[in-house]
Amino acid sequence: MPRQTRKYTKEFKESAISLALKSPSIKLTAQELGIPVGTLQTWLTDKKEKITTTTNSNTQTDVSRLLEENRRLHKELGVVREEREILKKAAAYFAQHQK
């Protein structure tokens, strides 16, 4: 006898995942929703993998963005330090010539 495959909407899956994450028992949640425990566990595993993948790619993007910003700030700091030294020398020069 062929096995029947049930189709679930995306909204139903998201709701089931949300309930399972809040519930103390995945098995109980699956029973209440009338779905096989294995199906709910698969949805949870897929969701966790998707979150992990997204987090890893976001982390890599964040790191490269931070490194680029760090380089830019170091350049800017060098310019500001140079300007400060020039202003110190100019102030000392004008202080000597005012007396």
C-alpha positions as CSV (number, residue, x, y, z in Angstrom):
1,M,0.0,0.0,0.0
2,P,1.5,3.4,-1.0
3,R,2.4,5.8,1.7
4,Q,0.5,9.1,1.7
5,T,2.4,12.3,1.8
6,R,0.8,15.2,3.6
7,K,1.5,18.7,2.5
8,Y,1.8,21.4,5.1
9,T,1.6,25.2,4.5
10,K,4.6,27.4,5.3
11,E,2.5,29.2,7.9
12,F,1.6,25.9,9.6
13,K,5.2,24.8,9.7
14,E,6.4,28.1,11.2
15,S,3.6,28.0,13.8
16,A,4.5,24.4,14.7
17,I,8.2,25.3,15.0
18,S,7.3,28.2,17.2
19,L,5.1,26.1,19.5
20,A,7.7,23.3,19.7
21,L,10.4,25.8,20.7
22,K,8.2,27.2,23.5
23,S,6.9,23.8,24.6
24,P,8.7,21.5,27.1
25,S,8.1,18.5,24.8
26,I,8.4,18.2,21.1
27,K,6.5,14.9,21.2
28,L,3.6,16.5,23.0
29,T,3.5,19.4,20.6
30,A,3.4,17.0,17.6
31,Q,0.6,15.0,19.1
32,E,-1.4,18.1,19.8
33,L,-0.9,19.3,16.2
34,G,-1.6,15.8,14.8
35,I,1.7,15.5,13.0
36,P,4.4,12.8,13.3
37,V,7.1,13.6,15.8
38,G,9.8,12.9,13.1
39,T,8.3,15.5,10.8
40,L,8.4,18.2,13.5
41,Q,11.9,17.3,14.5
42,T,13.0,17.6,10.8
43,W,11.4,21.0,10.6
44,L,13.2,22.1,13.8
45,T,16.6,20.7,12.5
46,D,16.1,22.5,9.2
47,K,15.3,25.8,11.0
48,K,18.3,25.5,13.2
49,E,20.6,24.8,10.2
50,K,19.2,27.8,8.4
51,I,19.7,30.0,11.4
52,T,23.3,28.8,11.8
53,T,24.1,29.3,8.1
54,T,22.6,32.8,8.1
55,T,24.4,33.7,11.3
56,N,27.8,32.4,10.0
57,S,27.4,34.4,6.7
58,N,26.3,37.5,8.6
59,T,29.3,37.1,11.0
60,Q,31.7,36.9,8.1
61,T,30.2,40.0,6.5
62,D,30.3,41.9,9.9
63,V,33.9,41.0,10.4
64,S,35.0,42.2,7.0
65,R,33.0,45.4,7.4
66,L,34.6,46.0,10.8
67,L,38.1,45.3,9.4
68,E,37.5,47.9,6.7
69,E,36.2,50.4,9.1
70,N,39.2,49.8,11.4
71,R,41.6,50.5,8.5
72,R,39.8,53.7,7.6
73,L,39.8,54.9,11.2
74,H,43.6,54.2,11.5
75,K,44.2,56.3,8.4
76,E,42.0,59.1,9.8
77,L,43.8,58.9,13.1
78,G,47.2,59.4,11.4
79,V,45.9,62.5,9.6
80,V,44.5,64.0,12.8
81,R,47.7,63.3,14.7
82,E,49.7,65.0,12.0
83,E,47.4,68.0,12.0
84,R,47.6,68.3,15.8
85,E,51.5,68.3,15.6
86,I,51.4,71.1,13.0
87,L,49.0,73.2,15.1
88,K,51.3,72.7,18.2
89,K,54.3,73.9,16.2
90,A,52.3,76.9,14.8
91,A,51.1,77.8,18.3
92,A,54.6,77.7,19.7
93,Y,56.0,79.8,16.8
94,F,53.3,82.5,17.2
95,A,53.8,82.5,21.0
96,Q,57.5,83.2,20.6
97,H,57.0,86.0,18.1
98,Q,54.3,87.8,20.2
99,K,56.7,88.6,23.1
